């Protein structure tokens, strides 16, 4: 993703918005004063926000359960929660 160039004045006026864009969208900003770079505002390395696209990628990358998995879950449930009917 490209780094956005913004003036220090604009950064000061919209600091909260900039932080949200960095945190939730992973955007980066180069802050300038008199067209000279002063600092960068970038996401923390290694920290990625969870987007629906990333969740979908993660979900698709998970190994698929084998055919016996459903039966194993059913057996676990039966041993943990006894079969009872609620009487109303």
Secondary structure, 3 states (H helix, E strand, C coil): CCEEEEEHHHHHHCHHHHHHHHHHHCCEEEEEECCEEEEEECCCCCCCCCCHHHHHHHHHHCCCCCCCHHHHHHHHHHHHCCCCCCCC
